[in-house]
Amino acid sequence: MAILLLLLSTGTVESDGLPALEGEMVVFSFETGDGRILAVCVGEDRGYLVYRFGTPGDVELQYPEDPGPGSWDLFDYSWYFRARGPGGEGLDLHYLRFENRDVAYTVYEECWSPDSGPDQTAVGVRVESEGKEMDIRGLPGSSTGTLSDLRWEYGDMWEEH
């Protein structure tokens, strides 16, 4: 696990722009238990997609380091939806995956509706390296936006790239 934590903290970018820089739109963000923020942002005029992790003033990881029009191609977005029905819970699952320096990152937003009880949501990022996985969970209620916007609002960007 120490290797994973070290990999999360490499490549510091000095910025007051967490979660977003001027001209960017925050698609999805959340806060972790240790006060860090994860943000997925889209550049002005849909010019790029970027992931940031850290605290305001200390971005620990920005991917890609220099976002541009080709950045959409560096991410894989997937989703699954199943409506709640008799005897089955509803699911709305969204994943944004990328690899950076042999480390895989999967940002997730998982919502489910059990047969009884309130709807549930889990957000976080899974980090995989050298066969080990670490799950950094977002604080309940701290998320803003939704990864589903990558499907509904920016779906054409996945088709173009």
Secondary structure per residue as TSV (DSSP state, phi and psi in degrees):
chain	resnum	aa	ss	phi	psi
A	1	M	-	360.0	-30.5
A	2	A	H	-60.8	-36.2
A	3	I	H	-63.3	-42.2
A	4	L	H	-63.6	-42.8
A	5	L	H	-63.8	-39.3
A	6	L	H	-63.4	-41.9
A	7	L	H	-65.8	-31.4
A	8	L	H	-68.8	-27.4
A	9	S	T	-102.4	12.8
A	10	T	-	-90.7	158.0
A	11	G	S	75.4	44.8
A	12	T	-	-63.0	134.4
A	13	V	B	-117.3	123.6
A	14	E	-	-76.2	120.4
A	15	S	-	-162.5	144.0
A	16	D	S	-93.9	10.3
A	17	G	-	-94.7	30.0
A	18	L	S	-99.2	122.6
A	19	P	S	-87.7	-19.5
A	20	A	-	-135.3	149.6
A	21	L	-	-88.9	166.3
A	22	E	T	-57.5	133.5
A	23	G	T	89.5	-6.7
A	24	E	-	-96.0	155.7
A	25	M	E	-113.5	127.5
A	26	V	E	-77.9	117.6
A	27	V	E	-81.9	-42.6
A	28	F	E	-157.4	137.0
A	29	S	E	-154.1	160.1
A	30	F	E	-158.6	164.9
A	31	E	E	-107.5	142.2
A	32	T	B	-93.8	171.6
A	33	G	T	-62.9	-23.4
A	34	D	T	-99.0	15.5
A	35	G	S	87.2	3.8
A	36	R	-	-80.4	159.4
A	37	I	E	-121.2	135.9
A	38	L	E	-108.9	134.2
A	39	A	E	-140.1	137.7
A	40	V	E	-113.8	121.8
A	41	C	E	-127.8	155.2
A	42	V	E	-115.6	134.2
A	43	G	-	-73.6	166.2
A	44	E	G	-52.7	138.1
A	45	D	G	56.5	31.3
A	46	R	G	60.5	27.1
A	47	G	-	-65.7	-24.6
A	48	Y	-	-164.9	165.5
A	49	L	E	-119.1	136.0
A	50	V	E	-142.0	146.2
A	51	Y	E	-112.4	136.1
A	52	R	E	-134.4	146.0
A	53	F	E	-143.0	131.1
A	54	G	E	154.1	-149.8
A	55	T	E	-122.7	158.7
A	56	P	T	-55.3	129.0
A	57	G	T	89.7	-11.9
A	58	D	E	-145.9	82.5
A	59	V	E	-78.8	113.1
A	60	E	E	-78.9	-34.0
A	61	L	E	-144.0	125.5
A	62	Q	E	-122.7	129.0
A	63	Y	E	-134.5	129.4
A	64	P	S	-70.0	160.8
A	65	E	S	-61.6	-37.0
A	66	D	S	-124.0	84.0
A	67	P	-	-64.6	141.9
A	68	G	-	-156.0	-173.6
A	69	P	G	-54.8	-33.7
A	70	G	G	-76.5	-3.7
A	71	S	G	-65.5	-27.6
A	72	W	G	-58.2	-33.9
A	73	D	G	-72.1	-13.3
A	74	L	G	-86.5	-6.2
A	75	F	-	-116.9	149.4
A	76	D	E	-116.4	125.4
A	77	Y	E	-112.4	134.3
A	78	S	E	-140.5	157.2
A	79	W	E	-151.7	160.2
A	80	Y	E	-146.4	135.2
A	81	F	E	-132.1	135.4
A	82	R	E	-140.7	123.8
A	83	A	-	-70.5	149.8
A	84	R	-	-71.6	136.1
A	85	G	B	-143.7	-179.0
A	86	P	T	-57.1	120.6
A	87	G	T	77.3	9.9
A	88	G	B	-145.9	136.2
A	89	E	-	-80.6	152.7
A	90	G	E	-81.7	147.1
A	91	L	E	-132.5	140.7
A	92	D	E	-140.4	98.7
A	93	L	E	-115.9	133.6
A	94	H	E	-136.1	135.5
A	95	Y	E	-136.8	135.3
A	96	L	E	-123.9	117.7
A	97	R	E	-120.5	144.4
A	98	F	E	-153.1	162.6
A	99	E	E	-121.4	139.2
A	100	N	E	-142.2	116.4
A	101	R	T	53.6	51.1
A	102	D	T	63.8	19.6
A	103	V	E	-119.2	130.8
A	104	A	E	-99.8	134.2
A	105	Y	E	-119.7	130.8
A	106	T	E	-127.5	107.4
A	107	V	E	-80.4	134.0
A	108	Y	E	-133.6	150.8
A	109	E	E	-137.0	110.2
A	110	E	E	-119.9	120.3
A	111	C	E	-121.2	136.5
A	112	W	E	-141.9	149.1
A	113	S	E	-119.1	100.9
A	114	P	-	-68.1	163.5
A	115	D	S	-55.3	-36.8
A	116	S	S	-134.5	149.8
A	117	G	S	96.1	175.4
A	118	P	-	-75.6	159.2
A	119	D	-	-62.4	151.8
A	120	Q	E	-123.2	147.6
A	121	T	E	-138.3	138.8
A	122	A	E	-130.3	134.9
A	123	V	E	-129.5	153.2
A	124	G	E	169.8	-167.9
A	125	V	E	-139.1	130.8
A	126	R	E	-98.5	129.9
A	127	V	E	-116.4	124.4
A	128	E	E	-120.8	130.9
A	129	S	E	-154.6	135.2
A	130	E	T	50.5	41.2
A	131	G	T	77.7	4.7
A	132	K	E	-113.3	148.8
A	133	E	E	-127.8	139.0
A	134	M	E	-124.9	135.2
A	135	D	E	-110.3	113.7
A	136	I	E	-100.0	107.7
A	137	R	E	-90.2	145.7
A	138	G	B	-81.6	151.2
A	139	L	-	-66.3	137.9
A	140	P	T	-56.1	133.8
A	141	G	T	79.4	0.7
A	142	S	-	-92.0	-8.0
A	143	S	-	-77.5	147.2
A	144	T	E	-127.7	149.0
A	145	G	E	70.5	-167.1
A	146	T	-	-156.8	140.8
A	147	L	T	-64.0	-21.9
A	148	S	T	-62.2	-19.9
A	149	D	H	-62.8	-25.1
A	150	L	H	-64.9	-24.0
A	151	R	H	-88.8	-50.4
A	152	W	H	-82.7	-42.2
A	153	E	T	-93.0	-28.2
A	154	Y	T	-124.9	18.4
A	155	G	H	-56.8	-33.6
A	156	D	H	-66.5	-25.3
A	157	M	H	-68.3	-33.2
A	158	W	H	-71.5	-32.1
A	159	E	H	-76.2	-31.6
A	160	E	H	-76.1	-27.5
A	161	H	-	-108.4	360.0
